[in-house]
């Protein structure tokens, strides 16, 4: 008989250490660098894509229809297995972290409506409003999967692209036909 392994939640000290490391890593993308306290106090900070990560922005509709609660969106994103993700409910859009340089080869005419990779190389980079790591629910920008969750932070761009294409195909097959 094989014993079932259960995930052991991190101790409070381990979780805090991961949070500090993730915050420092994210803030390496800020020009000028805000303090972790300032980022947490304001709730968001303009960080520069293309330095330590690029970000793929996708409208909620790229994942399907009817996301009325953060938990529905979070569950859908977790099922994709794509690393750290935050959302901007005002657009509404989600942002997936991918390796820096991804914007150089992300398909521009992918057929994925509204999906773009933001990044670049200095001095041609883009600033993106990113929530502080403690913001995991509305109002405003918040993390669906923060970078200190304990798994891979950056999504594999090919996996992400294929996952988004599969979701788009699924949504198209469920759409009502018109005559």
DRENPA-3360 file (N, C-alpha, C; in nm, 2 decimals, always signed):
BEGIN
1 = XXXXXXXX = +0.08/-0.12/+0.00/+0.00/+0.00/+0.00/+0.09/+0.12/+0.00 ~ +0.06/+0.22/-0.08/+0.13/+0.34/-0.09/+0.07/+0.45/-0.01 ~ +0.15/+0.51/+0.08/+0.10/+0.62/+0.16/+0.07/+0.74/+0.08 ~ -0.04/+0.81/+0.11/-0.07/+0.93/+0.04/+0.00/+1.05/+0.11 ~ +0.08/+1.12/+0.03/+0.15/+1.24/+0.08/+0.06/+1.36/+0.08 ~ +0.05/+1.43/+0.18/-0.02/+1.55/+0.19/+0.07/+1.67/+0.19 ~ +0.04/+1.77/+0.12/+0.12/+1.89/+0.13/+0.12/+1.95/+0.27 ~ +0.24/+1.98/+0.32/+0.25/+2.04/+0.45/+0.26/+2.19/+0.43;
9 = XXXXXXXX = +0.17/+2.26/+0.49/+0.17/+2.41/+0.48/+0.30/+2.46/+0.54 ~ +0.35/+2.57/+0.48/+0.48/+2.62/+0.54/+0.45/+2.68/+0.68 ~ +0.56/+2.67/+0.76/+0.55/+2.73/+0.89/+0.53/+2.89/+0.87 ~ +0.49/+2.95/+0.97/+0.48/+3.10/+0.97/+0.61/+3.16/+0.93 ~ +0.72/+3.12/+0.98/+0.85/+3.17/+0.95/+0.89/+3.15/+0.81 ~ +0.86/+3.03/+0.76/+0.89/+3.00/+0.61/+0.81/+3.09/+0.52 ~ +0.68/+3.10/+0.55/+0.59/+3.18/+0.47/+0.64/+3.33/+0.47 ~ +0.68/+3.38/+0.59/+0.72/+3.52/+0.59/+0.85/+3.53/+0.51;
17 = XXXXXXXX = +0.94/+3.44/+0.52/+1.07/+3.44/+0.45/+1.04/+3.44/+0.30 ~ +0.95/+3.36/+0.25/+0.92/+3.35/+0.11/+0.86/+3.49/+0.07 ~ +0.77/+3.55/+0.15/+0.71/+3.68/+0.12/+0.82/+3.78/+0.10 ~ +0.91/+3.79/+0.20/+1.02/+3.89/+0.19/+1.10/+3.87/+0.06 ~ +1.14/+3.74/+0.03/+1.22/+3.72/-0.09/+1.14/+3.76/-0.22 ~ +1.01/+3.72/-0.22/+0.93/+3.75/-0.34/+0.92/+3.90/-0.35 ~ +0.90/+3.97/-0.24/+0.88/+4.12/-0.25/+1.01/+4.18/-0.30 ~ +1.12/+4.14/-0.25/+1.25/+4.20/-0.30/+1.27/+4.17/-0.44;
25 = XXXXXXXX = +1.24/+4.05/-0.49/+1.25/+4.01/-0.63/+1.16/+4.10/-0.72 ~ +1.04/+4.11/-0.68/+0.95/+4.19/-0.76/+0.99/+4.34/-0.77 ~ +1.04/+4.39/-0.66/+1.08/+4.53/-0.65/+1.21/+4.56/-0.73 ~ +1.28/+4.46/-0.77/+1.40/+4.48/-0.86/+1.35/+4.53/-0.99 ~ +1.22/+4.52/-1.02/+1.17/+4.57/-1.15/+1.12/+4.72/-1.14 ~ +1.14/+4.78/-1.03/+1.09/+4.92/-1.01/+1.20/+5.02/-1.04 ~ +1.17/+5.12/-1.10/+1.26/+5.23/-1.13/+1.20/+5.37/-1.10 ~ +1.23/+5.44/-1.00/+1.32/+5.40/-0.89/+1.25/+5.30/-0.80;
33 = XXXXXXXX = +1.33/+5.23/-0.72/+1.28/+5.13/-0.64/+1.21/+5.18/-0.51 ~ +1.08/+5.15/-0.50/+1.01/+5.19/-0.37/+1.05/+5.10/-0.26 ~ +1.03/+5.14/-0.14/+1.05/+5.05/-0.03/+0.94/+4.95/-0.02 ~ +0.97/+4.83/+0.03/+0.86/+4.73/+0.05/+0.74/+4.79/+0.13 ~ +0.78/+4.87/+0.23/+0.67/+4.93/+0.31/+0.58/+5.03/+0.23 ~ +0.65/+5.11/+0.14/+0.58/+5.20/+0.06/+0.49/+5.13/-0.04 ~ +0.53/+5.02/-0.09/+0.45/+4.94/-0.19/+0.33/+4.89/-0.11 ~ +0.35/+4.83/+0.01/+0.24/+4.78/+0.08/+0.14/+4.89/+0.12;
41 = XXXXXXXX = +0.19/+5.00/+0.16/+0.11/+5.11/+0.21/+0.02/+5.16/+0.09 ~ +0.08/+5.18/-0.03/+0.00/+5.23/-0.14/-0.09/+5.12/-0.20 ~ -0.05/+5.00/-0.18/-0.12/+4.88/-0.24/-0.08/+4.84/-0.38 ~ -0.02/+4.94/-0.45/+0.02/+4.91/-0.59/+0.15/+4.99/-0.61 ~ +0.23/+4.95/-0.72/+0.34/+5.02/-0.76/+0.36/+5.00/-0.91 ~ +0.41/+5.10/-0.98/+0.45/+5.09/-1.12/+0.58/+5.01/-1.13 ~ +0.58/+4.89/-1.18/+0.70/+4.81/-1.20/+0.73/+4.80/-1.34 ~ +0.85/+4.78/-1.38/+0.89/+4.78/-1.52/+0.91/+4.64/-1.57;
49 = XXXXXXXX = +0.83/+4.60/-1.67/+0.84/+4.47/-1.73/+0.96/+4.47/-1.82 ~ +1.02/+4.36/-1.84/+1.14/+4.34/-1.92/+1.27/+4.34/-1.84 ~ +1.26/+4.36/-1.71/+1.38/+4.36/-1.63/+1.40/+4.22/-1.56 ~ +1.31/+4.18/-1.47/+1.32/+4.05/-1.41/+1.20/+3.96/-1.46 ~ +1.11/+4.02/-1.53/+1.00/+3.94/-1.58/+0.93/+4.02/-1.69 ~ +0.86/+3.96/-1.78/+0.77/+4.02/-1.87/+0.63/+3.98/-1.82 ~ +0.52/+4.04/-1.87/+0.39/+4.00/-1.83/+0.30/+3.99/-1.95 ~ +0.23/+3.88/-1.95/+0.13/+3.85/-2.06/-0.01/+3.90/-2.00;
57 = XXXXXXXX = -0.07/+4.00/-2.06/-0.20/+4.05/-2.02/-0.30/+3.99/-2.11 ~ -0.41/+3.94/-2.04/-0.52/+3.88/-2.11/-0.65/+3.92/-2.05 ~ -0.75/+3.95/-2.13/-0.88/+3.99/-2.08/-0.94/+3.86/-2.01 ~ -1.03/+3.89/-1.91/-1.09/+3.78/-1.84/-1.16/+3.69/-1.95 ~ -1.21/+3.74/-2.05/-1.28/+3.67/-2.16/-1.19/+3.56/-2.22 ~ -1.06/+3.58/-2.21/-0.97/+3.48/-2.27/-0.98/+3.35/-2.20 ~ -1.03/+3.35/-2.07/-1.04/+3.23/-1.99/-1.18/+3.18/-1.99 ~ -1.28/+3.25/-2.05/-1.41/+3.21/-2.05/-1.50/+3.32/-2.01;
65 = XXXXXXXX = -1.63/+3.29/-1.99/-1.73/+3.39/-1.95/-1.77/+3.37/-1.80 ~ -1.83/+3.48/-1.75/-1.90/+3.47/-1.62/-1.82/+3.47/-1.50 ~ -1.70/+3.53/-1.49/-1.63/+3.54/-1.37/-1.69/+3.65/-1.28 ~ -1.77/+3.61/-1.18/-1.83/+3.71/-1.10/-1.76/+3.72/-0.96 ~ -1.68/+3.62/-0.93/-1.62/+3.62/-0.80/-1.47/+3.59/-0.81 ~ -1.38/+3.65/-0.73/-1.24/+3.62/-0.74/-1.21/+3.48/-0.73 ~ -1.28/+3.40/-0.64/-1.25/+3.26/-0.63/-1.27/+3.18/-0.76 ~ -1.37/+3.22/-0.83/-1.39/+3.15/-0.96/-1.27/+3.17/-1.06;
73 = XXXXXXXX = -1.23/+3.30/-1.06/-1.12/+3.33/-1.15/-0.99/+3.27/-1.09 ~ -0.97/+3.27/-0.96/-0.85/+3.21/-0.90/-0.85/+3.06/-0.93 ~ -0.96/+2.99/-0.92/-0.97/+2.85/-0.94/-0.93/+2.81/-1.09 ~ -0.99/+2.89/-1.18/-0.96/+2.87/-1.32/-0.81/+2.89/-1.35 ~ -0.75/+3.00/-1.30/-0.61/+3.02/-1.32/-0.52/+2.91/-1.26 ~ -0.55/+2.87/-1.14/-0.47/+2.76/-1.08/-0.48/+2.64/-1.16 ~ -0.59/+2.61/-1.22/-0.60/+2.49/-1.31/-0.51/+2.49/-1.43 ~ -0.47/+2.61/-1.47/-0.38/+2.63/-1.59/-0.24/+2.59/-1.55;
81 = XXXXXXXX = -0.20/+2.60/-1.42/-0.06/+2.57/-1.38/+0.04/+2.67/-1.44 ~ +0.02/+2.80/-1.42/+0.10/+2.90/-1.49/+0.17/+2.99/-1.40 ~ +0.20/+2.96/-1.28/+0.28/+3.05/-1.19/+0.20/+3.17/-1.14 ~ +0.27/+3.27/-1.10/+0.21/+3.39/-1.04/+0.13/+3.47/-1.13 ~ +0.01/+3.51/-1.08/-0.09/+3.59/-1.16/-0.16/+3.69/-1.08 ~ -0.17/+3.81/-1.13/-0.25/+3.91/-1.07/-0.36/+3.96/-1.16 ~ -0.46/+4.03/-1.11/-0.56/+4.09/-1.20/-0.59/+4.23/-1.17 ~ -0.64/+4.29/-1.28/-0.68/+4.43/-1.27/-0.83/+4.43/-1.31;
89 = XXXXXXXX = -0.92/+4.43/-1.20/-1.06/+4.42/-1.23/-1.12/+4.54/-1.30 ~ -1.05/+4.65/-1.32/-1.10/+4.76/-1.39/-1.09/+4.75/-1.54 ~ -1.00/+4.67/-1.59/-0.99/+4.65/-1.74/-1.10/+4.56/-1.79 ~ -1.14/+4.45/-1.75/-1.08/+4.36/-1.65/-0.98/+4.27/-1.73 ~ -0.86/+4.25/-1.66/-0.76/+4.17/-1.73/-0.68/+4.10/-1.62 ~ -0.61/+3.99/-1.66/-0.52/+3.92/-1.57/-0.38/+3.93/-1.63 ~ -0.28/+3.92/-1.55/-0.14/+3.93/-1.59/-0.07/+3.81/-1.54 ~ +0.00/+3.74/-1.63/+0.08/+3.62/-1.60/+0.23/+3.66/-1.61;
97 = XXXXXXXX = +0.31/+3.63/-1.51/+0.45/+3.66/-1.52/+0.52/+3.55/-1.60 ~ +0.60/+3.60/-1.70/+0.68/+3.51/-1.78/+0.82/+3.56/-1.78 ~ +0.92/+3.48/-1.83/+1.06/+3.52/-1.83/+1.08/+3.65/-1.91 ~ +1.18/+3.73/-1.86/+1.21/+3.85/-1.94/+1.26/+3.81/-2.08 ~ +1.22/+3.89/-2.18/+1.26/+3.86/-2.32/+1.14/+3.79/-2.39 ~ +1.04/+3.75/-2.32/+0.93/+3.68/-2.39/+0.86/+3.77/-2.49 ~ +0.85/+3.90/-2.46/+0.78/+3.99/-2.55/+0.85/+3.99/-2.69 ~ +0.97/+3.96/-2.70/+1.04/+3.96/-2.82/+1.00/+3.85/-2.92;
105 = XXXXXXXX = +0.94/+3.74/-2.87/+0.89/+3.63/-2.96/+0.75/+3.59/-2.93 ~ +0.68/+3.66/-2.84/+0.54/+3.63/-2.82/+0.46/+3.66/-2.95 ~ +0.38/+3.56/-3.00/+0.30/+3.59/-3.13/+0.22/+3.71/-3.12 ~ +0.24/+3.80/-3.22/+0.16/+3.92/-3.22/+0.02/+3.90/-3.29 ~ +0.01/+3.81/-3.38/-0.12/+3.78/-3.45/-0.16/+3.64/-3.41 ~ -0.17/+3.61/-3.28/-0.20/+3.48/-3.23/-0.35/+3.44/-3.25 ~ -0.44/+3.54/-3.28/-0.58/+3.51/-3.28/-0.64/+3.51/-3.14 ~ -0.56/+3.54/-3.04/-0.61/+3.56/-2.90/-0.64/+3.70/-2.88;
113 = XXXXXXXX = -0.77/+3.74/-2.89/-0.81/+3.88/-2.88/-0.78/+3.94/-2.75 ~ -0.70/+4.05/-2.76/-0.67/+4.13/-2.64/-0.55/+4.07/-2.56 ~ -0.49/+3.97/-2.60/-0.38/+3.91/-2.53/-0.25/+3.97/-2.58 ~ -0.17/+4.03/-2.50/-0.04/+4.09/-2.54/+0.07/+4.06/-2.43 ~ +0.19/+4.05/-2.48/+0.30/+4.04/-2.39/+0.37/+4.17/-2.37 ~ +0.38/+4.22/-2.25/+0.44/+4.35/-2.22/+0.58/+4.32/-2.16 ~ +0.68/+4.39/-2.22/+0.81/+4.37/-2.17/+0.90/+4.46/-2.25 ~ +1.01/+4.41/-2.31/+1.10/+4.49/-2.39/+1.24/+4.48/-2.32;
121 = XXXXXXXX = +1.33/+4.56/-2.38/+1.46/+4.56/-2.33/+1.49/+4.71/-2.30 ~ +1.56/+4.74/-2.20/+1.59/+4.88/-2.17/+1.66/+4.95/-2.28 ~ +1.63/+5.07/-2.32/+1.54/+5.16/-2.25/+1.39/+5.15/-2.30 ~ +1.36/+5.05/-2.38/+1.23/+5.04/-2.43/+1.15/+4.93/-2.36 ~ +1.11/+4.97/-2.24/+1.03/+4.88/-2.15/+0.90/+4.94/-2.12 ~ +0.81/+4.87/-2.05/+0.68/+4.92/-2.02/+0.65/+4.91/-1.87 ~ +0.60/+5.01/-1.81/+0.56/+5.01/-1.67/+0.42/+4.95/-1.66 ~ +0.40/+4.87/-1.56/+0.27/+4.80/-1.53/+0.24/+4.82/-1.38;
129 = XXXXXXXX = +0.12/+4.85/-1.35/+0.07/+4.87/-1.21/+0.06/+4.73/-1.15 ~ +0.13/+4.70/-1.05/+0.14/+4.57/-0.98/+0.09/+4.58/-0.84 ~ +0.00/+4.49/-0.79/-0.04/+4.50/-0.65/+0.07/+4.45/-0.56 ~ +0.07/+4.50/-0.44/+0.16/+4.45/-0.33/+0.12/+4.31/-0.30 ~ +0.21/+4.23/-0.25/+0.19/+4.09/-0.24/+0.08/+4.05/-0.13 ~ +0.05/+4.15/-0.05/-0.06/+4.12/+0.05/-0.20/+4.14/+0.00 ~ -0.21/+4.19/-0.12/-0.34/+4.22/-0.18/-0.39/+4.10/-0.26 ~ -0.47/+4.02/-0.20/-0.52/+3.90/-0.26/-0.67/+3.89/-0.28;
137 = XXXXXXXX = -0.73/+4.01/-0.27/-0.87/+4.02/-0.30/-0.91/+4.17/-0.33 ~ -1.02/+4.19/-0.40/-1.06/+4.33/-0.43/-1.08/+4.41/-0.30 ~ -1.09/+4.54/-0.31/-1.10/+4.62/-0.43/-0.97/+4.64/-0.49 ~ -0.97/+4.69/-0.62/-0.85/+4.72/-0.69/-0.77/+4.60/-0.74 ~ -0.65/+4.63/-0.79/-0.56/+4.52/-0.84/-0.53/+4.42/-0.72 ~ -0.53/+4.29/-0.75/-0.50/+4.19/-0.65/-0.44/+4.07/-0.71 ~ -0.37/+3.99/-0.63/-0.30/+3.87/-0.68/-0.40/+3.75/-0.67 ~ -0.41/+3.68/-0.78/-0.48/+3.55/-0.78/-0.39/+3.44/-0.72;
145 = XXXXXXXX = -0.27/+3.45/-0.77/-0.16/+3.36/-0.72/-0.04/+3.44/-0.70 ~ +0.00/+3.48/-0.58/+0.11/+3.56/-0.55/+0.24/+3.49/-0.58 ~ +0.35/+3.56/-0.60/+0.48/+3.49/-0.64/+0.54/+3.42/-0.52 ~ +0.48/+3.43/-0.40/+0.54/+3.36/-0.28/+0.45/+3.24/-0.25 ~ +0.37/+3.19/-0.34/+0.28/+3.08/-0.31/+0.35/+2.95/-0.29 ~ +0.48/+2.94/-0.33/+0.56/+2.81/-0.31/+0.58/+2.73/-0.43 ~ +0.53/+2.77/-0.55/+0.56/+2.70/-0.67/+0.63/+2.79/-0.77 ~ +0.64/+2.74/-0.90/+0.71/+2.82/-1.00/+0.65/+2.96/-1.01;
153 = XXXXXXXX = +0.73/+3.06/-1.02/+0.68/+3.20/-1.03/+0.65/+3.24/-1.17 ~ +0.74/+3.21/-1.26/+0.73/+3.25/-1.40/+0.66/+3.13/-1.48 ~ +0.57/+3.17/-1.56/+0.50/+3.07/-1.65/+0.59/+3.04/-1.77 ~ +0.59/+2.91/-1.81/+0.65/+2.88/-1.93/+0.57/+2.94/-2.05 ~ +0.63/+3.03/-2.13/+0.55/+3.10/-2.23/+0.48/+3.01/-2.33 ~ +0.54/+2.90/-2.37/+0.48/+2.81/-2.46/+0.36/+2.74/-2.40 ~ +0.37/+2.70/-2.27/+0.26/+2.63/-2.20/+0.15/+2.73/-2.18 ~ +0.18/+2.86/-2.15/+0.08/+2.96/-2.13/+0.00/+2.99/-2.26;
161 = XXXXXXXX = +0.08/+3.00/-2.37/+0.02/+3.03/-2.50/-0.08/+2.92/-2.53 ~ -0.03/+2.79/-2.52/-0.12/+2.68/-2.55/-0.24/+2.67/-2.46 ~ -0.22/+2.70/-2.33/-0.34/+2.70/-2.24/-0.44/+2.81/-2.28 ~ -0.39/+2.93/-2.32/-0.49/+3.03/-2.36/-0.55/+3.00/-2.49 ~ -0.48/+2.94/-2.58/-0.54/+2.89/-2.71/-0.65/+2.79/-2.68 ~ -0.62/+2.69/-2.59/-0.72/+2.59/-2.56/-0.84/+2.65/-2.50 ~ -0.83/+2.74/-2.41/-0.94/+2.81/-2.35/-1.02/+2.89/-2.45 ~ -0.96/+2.95/-2.54/-1.03/+3.03/-2.65/-1.10/+2.93/-2.74;
169 = XXXXXXXX = -1.04/+2.82/-2.77/-1.11/+2.72/-2.86/-1.23/+2.66/-2.78 ~ -1.22/+2.63/-2.66/-1.33/+2.58/-2.58/-1.44/+2.68/-2.57 ~ -1.41/+2.81/-2.55/-1.51/+2.91/-2.54/-1.58/+2.93/-2.68 ~ -1.50/+2.92/-2.79/-1.56/+2.93/-2.92/-1.66/+2.81/-2.95 ~ -1.62/+2.69/-2.90/-1.71/+2.58/-2.93/-1.84/+2.58/-2.85 ~ -1.84/+2.66/-2.74/-1.96/+2.67/-2.65/-2.04/+2.79/-2.69 ~ -1.99/+2.88/-2.77/-2.06/+3.00/-2.81/-2.19/+2.96/-2.90 ~ -2.30/+3.03/-2.87/-2.42/+3.00/-2.95/-2.39/+3.04/-3.10;
177 = XXX = -2.45/+2.96/-3.19/-2.43/+2.99/-3.33/-2.55/+3.08/-3.37 ~ -2.52/+3.16/-3.47/-2.62/+3.25/-3.52/-2.65/+3.22/-3.67 ~ -2.77/+3.24/-3.71/-2.80/+3.21/-3.85/-2.85/+3.33/-3.92;
% end
